[in-house]
Amino acid sequence: MQSFIVKNLRGEVVDVYCGGPDVFSGRVESCEDNVLCLEQNGKYTYIAMDKIIAVWRAQAP
């Protein structure tokens, strides 16, 4: 999944589902060493790749 994210979603705004109520949103900054980095409003979220169930491009409001 890491290579797919780097190739297809880098720089895109995405939503990431990790199970239960855990959905994270932000622009894909990087994806390396099995960690996805999202940026939103100047704040960064780091997600372990093995916790990701699904990822999709966020829809425009």
C-alpha positions as CSV (number, residue, x, y, z in Angstrom):
1,M,0.0,0.0,0.0
2,Q,2.9,2.4,0.7
3,S,4.1,2.5,-2.9
4,F,0.5,3.0,-4.1
5,I,0.0,6.0,-1.8
6,V,3.3,7.5,-2.9
7,K,2.6,7.0,-6.6
8,N,-1.1,7.9,-6.7
9,L,-2.0,10.1,-3.7
10,R,1.1,12.2,-2.7
11,G,-0.1,15.8,-2.4
12,E,-3.8,14.8,-2.5
13,V,-6.3,15.4,0.3
14,V,-7.4,12.1,1.6
15,D,-9.5,10.4,4.3
16,V,-7.9,7.4,6.0
17,Y,-10.0,4.7,7.8
18,C,-8.3,2.7,10.6
19,G,-11.4,0.9,12.0
20,G,-14.1,1.9,14.4
21,P,-14.5,5.6,14.7
22,D,-10.9,6.3,13.5
23,V,-11.0,8.3,10.3
24,F,-8.1,10.8,9.7
25,S,-8.1,13.5,7.1
26,G,-5.4,15.6,5.5
27,R,-3.0,16.2,2.6
28,V,-0.5,13.3,2.0
29,E,2.9,14.8,2.9
30,S,5.0,11.7,2.9
31,C,4.8,7.9,3.1
32,E,8.0,6.2,4.1
33,D,9.3,3.7,6.7
34,N,5.7,2.3,6.9
35,V,4.4,5.6,8.3
36,L,1.9,7.8,6.4
37,C,2.1,11.5,7.2
38,L,-0.9,13.7,6.7
39,E,-1.0,17.5,7.1
40,Q,-4.1,19.5,7.9
41,N,-4.2,23.2,9.0
42,G,-0.6,23.1,9.9
43,K,-0.9,20.0,12.2
44,Y,0.6,16.6,11.3
45,T,-0.9,13.2,11.8
46,Y,1.4,10.1,11.6
47,I,-0.3,6.8,10.9
48,A,1.2,3.3,11.0
49,M,0.7,1.7,7.6
50,D,-0.4,-1.6,9.1
51,K,-3.3,0.1,10.9
52,I,-4.8,1.5,7.6
53,I,-7.9,-0.4,6.4
54,A,-8.9,2.0,3.5
55,V,-7.8,5.3,2.0
56,W,-9.7,7.5,-0.4
57,R,-9.6,11.0,-1.9
58,A,-11.6,13.4,0.2
59,Q,-14.6,14.9,-1.5
60,A,-14.8,18.6,-2.0
61,P,-17.2,20.3,0.5
